[in-house]
Amino acid sequence: MLFTKECDYAIRIMRALSSGELNSVSRICEMEHLPSAMTYKITRKLEKSGFLKSCRGTNGGYALNLKLAEISLYDLCAAIDPDILLLECMKEGYHCSMNSPKNPCLVHHEFCRLQNMLVQEMKQKSLAELFR
């Protein structure tokens, strides 16, 4: 549950475009060994979120809309999947019979601490650093 396949693919799409050049979806798929249907879906999400720009036409494709140094790993993943969670029970509104105000789950408490650490690390890591 930590990282969805969509999030993994989004990172790989951004890596394929990291040179700053315009690339077609088919070229991105070839470079990163990604399925085309999912790549089309994710590139549209990334464009809508402002990370990519698209150019239409026979020589069209996608290119970065922001510098990689301006994009954190967290920002990218949150644009694709807003629920970056270690465990399902961490979702807002999730009811767990093992975690109540009277009898709090110590495992849940520890994973909340780890979740906060993960989010902070992801916010500090830019895609430029990741792709070095």
C-alpha positions as a LaTeX table, in Angstrom:
\begin{tabular}{lrrr}
\hline
Residue & $x$ (\AA) & $y$ (\AA) & $z$ (\AA) \\
\hline
Met1 & 0.00 & 0.00 & 0.00 \\
Leu2 & 2.97 & 2.31 & 0.47 \\
Phe3 & 3.50 & 3.11 & $-3.20$ \\
Thr4 & 1.00 & 2.20 & $-5.85$ \\
Lys5 & 2.04 & 1.01 & $-9.26$ \\
Glu6 & 0.75 & 4.33 & $-10.60$ \\
Cys7 & 3.14 & 6.22 & $-8.35$ \\
Asp8 & 6.03 & 4.00 & $-9.44$ \\
Tyr9 & 5.15 & 4.61 & $-13.09$ \\
Ala10 & 4.88 & 8.39 & $-12.51$ \\
Ile11 & 8.42 & 8.42 & $-11.13$ \\
Arg12 & 9.63 & 6.44 & $-14.13$ \\
Ile13 & 7.81 & 8.76 & $-16.55$ \\
Met14 & 9.50 & 11.76 & $-14.97$ \\
Arg15 & 12.85 & 9.97 & $-15.20$ \\
Ala16 & 12.27 & 9.34 & $-18.92$ \\
Leu17 & 11.63 & 13.06 & $-19.38$ \\
Ser18 & 14.47 & 14.21 & $-17.12$ \\
Ser19 & 16.65 & 15.25 & $-20.07$ \\
Gly20 & 14.18 & 18.06 & $-20.74$ \\
Glu21 & 13.43 & 16.83 & $-24.24$ \\
Leu22 & 9.99 & 16.25 & $-25.70$ \\
Asn23 & 9.13 & 12.53 & $-25.84$ \\
Ser24 & 6.10 & 10.70 & $-27.15$ \\
Val25 & 4.20 & 8.35 & $-24.86$ \\
Ser26 & 5.36 & 5.42 & $-26.97$ \\
Arg27 & 9.00 & 6.52 & $-26.50$ \\
Ile28 & 8.48 & 6.91 & $-22.73$ \\
Cys29 & 6.96 & 3.41 & $-22.63$ \\
Glu30 & 9.91 & 2.03 & $-24.56$ \\
Met31 & 12.49 & 3.76 & $-22.34$ \\
Glu32 & 10.89 & 2.72 & $-19.04$ \\
His33 & 9.18 & $-0.55$ & $-20.05$ \\
Leu34 & 5.72 & 0.75 & $-19.17$ \\
Pro35 & 2.29 & $-0.29$ & $-20.46$ \\
Ser36 & 0.92 & 2.35 & $-22.83$ \\
Ala37 & $-2.65$ & 2.60 & $-21.46$ \\
Met38 & $-1.42$ & 3.30 & $-17.94$ \\
Thr39 & 1.26 & 5.68 & $-19.22$ \\
Tyr40 & $-1.34$ & 7.73 & $-21.12$ \\
Lys41 & $-3.49$ & 7.91 & $-17.99$ \\
Ile42 & $-0.61$ & 8.99 & $-15.76$ \\
Thr43 & 0.84 & 11.55 & $-18.20$ \\
Arg44 & $-2.59$ & 13.21 & $-18.34$ \\
Lys45 & $-2.66$ & 13.35 & $-14.51$ \\
Leu46 & 0.86 & 14.78 & $-14.46$ \\
Glu47 & $-0.08$ & 17.39 & $-17.05$ \\
Lys48 & $-3.23$ & 18.35 & $-15.12$ \\
Ser49 & $-1.11$ & 18.68 & $-11.96$ \\
Gly50 & 1.31 & 21.02 & $-13.75$ \\
Phe51 & 4.36 & 18.74 & $-13.82$ \\
Leu52 & 4.23 & 18.13 & $-17.58$ \\
Lys53 & 3.28 & 20.07 & $-20.67$ \\
Ser54 & 2.01 & 18.43 & $-23.82$ \\
Cys55 & 2.54 & 19.21 & $-27.47$ \\
Arg56 & $-0.03$ & 17.88 & $-29.90$ \\
Gly57 & 0.60 & 16.67 & $-33.42$ \\
Thr58 & 2.63 & 14.06 & $-35.26$ \\
Asn59 & 5.84 & 15.03 & $-33.49$ \\
Gly60 & 4.06 & 15.74 & $-30.22$ \\
Gly61 & 4.53 & 14.32 & $-26.80$ \\
Tyr62 & 5.29 & 15.40 & $-23.28$ \\
Ala63 & 8.04 & 17.44 & $-21.66$ \\
Leu64 & 8.75 & 18.71 & $-18.18$ \\
Asn65 & 6.84 & 21.84 & $-17.21$ \\
Leu66 & 8.92 & 22.40 & $-14.05$ \\
Lys67 & 12.55 & 21.88 & $-13.18$ \\
Leu68 & 13.21 & 18.57 & $-11.44$ \\
Ala69 & 14.78 & 20.46 & $-8.54$ \\
Glu70 & 11.40 & 22.15 & $-7.94$ \\
Ile71 & 9.49 & 18.86 & $-7.62$ \\
Ser72 & 9.67 & 16.81 & $-4.46$ \\
Leu73 & 9.10 & 13.09 & $-4.45$ \\
Tyr74 & 6.17 & 13.74 & $-2.12$ \\
Asp75 & 4.57 & 16.30 & $-4.47$ \\
Leu76 & 4.77 & 13.91 & $-7.39$ \\
Cys77 & 3.39 & 10.91 & $-5.51$ \\
Ala78 & 0.64 & 12.97 & $-3.83$ \\
Ala79 & $-0.50$ & 14.21 & $-7.25$ \\
Ile80 & $-0.97$ & 10.62 & $-8.36$ \\
Asp81 & $-2.17$ & 9.05 & $-5.13$ \\
Pro82 & $-3.09$ & 11.45 & $-2.31$ \\
Asp83 & $-3.16$ & 8.60 & 0.24 \\
Ile84 & 0.52 & 7.78 & 0.69 \\
Leu85 & 0.07 & 5.52 & 3.67 \\
Leu86 & 2.05 & 2.73 & 5.26 \\
Leu87 & $-1.09$ & 0.90 & 6.38 \\
Glu88 & $-4.72$ & 1.02 & 5.37 \\
Cys89 & $-5.74$ & 1.66 & 8.98 \\
Met90 & $-4.09$ & 5.07 & 8.76 \\
Lys91 & $-6.76$ & 6.36 & 6.37 \\
Glu92 & $-8.98$ & 9.05 & 7.81 \\
Gly93 & $-12.26$ & 7.53 & 8.97 \\
Tyr94 & $-10.94$ & 3.96 & 8.96 \\
His95 & $-12.45$ & 1.97 & 11.82 \\
Cys96 & $-10.25$ & $-0.65$ & 13.48 \\
Ser97 & $-11.58$ & $-2.76$ & 16.32 \\
Met98 & $-8.03$ & $-2.96$ & 17.72 \\
Asn99 & $-7.63$ & 0.83 & 18.03 \\
Ser100 & $-9.96$ & 2.87 & 20.21 \\
Pro101 & $-9.60$ & 5.93 & 22.45 \\
Lys102 & $-9.85$ & 3.68 & 25.53 \\
Asn103 & $-7.46$ & 1.07 & 24.20 \\
Pro104 & $-5.09$ & 2.65 & 21.63 \\
Cys105 & $-3.13$ & 0.38 & 19.32 \\
Leu106 & 0.59 & 0.76 & 19.95 \\
Val107 & 1.39 & $-0.59$ & 16.48 \\
His108 & $-0.79$ & 2.12 & 14.92 \\
His109 & 0.96 & 4.78 & 17.01 \\
Glu110 & 4.40 & 3.59 & 15.87 \\
Phe111 & 3.36 & 3.47 & 12.22 \\
Cys112 & 1.99 & 7.03 & 12.50 \\
Arg113 & 5.43 & 8.11 & 13.70 \\
Leu114 & 7.10 & 6.28 & 10.80 \\
Gln115 & 4.54 & 7.74 & 8.37 \\
Asn116 & 5.44 & 11.26 & 9.47 \\
Met117 & 9.15 & 10.53 & 9.02 \\
Leu118 & 8.52 & 9.12 & 5.54 \\
Val119 & 6.50 & 12.16 & 4.47 \\
Gln120 & 9.22 & 14.53 & 5.71 \\
Glu121 & 11.93 & 12.60 & 3.84 \\
Met122 & 9.85 & 12.56 & 0.65 \\
Lys123 & 9.23 & 16.30 & 0.90 \\
Gln124 & 12.97 & 16.95 & 1.22 \\
Lys125 & 13.97 & 14.75 & $-1.74$ \\
Ser126 & 13.72 & 16.48 & $-5.12$ \\
Leu127 & 13.45 & 14.53 & $-8.34$ \\
Ala128 & 16.76 & 16.09 & $-9.41$ \\
Glu129 & 18.43 & 14.44 & $-6.40$ \\
Leu130 & 16.61 & 11.17 & $-7.00$ \\
Phe131 & 17.69 & 10.91 & $-10.65$ \\
Arg132 & 21.39 & 11.73 & $-10.10$ \\
\hline
\end{tabular}
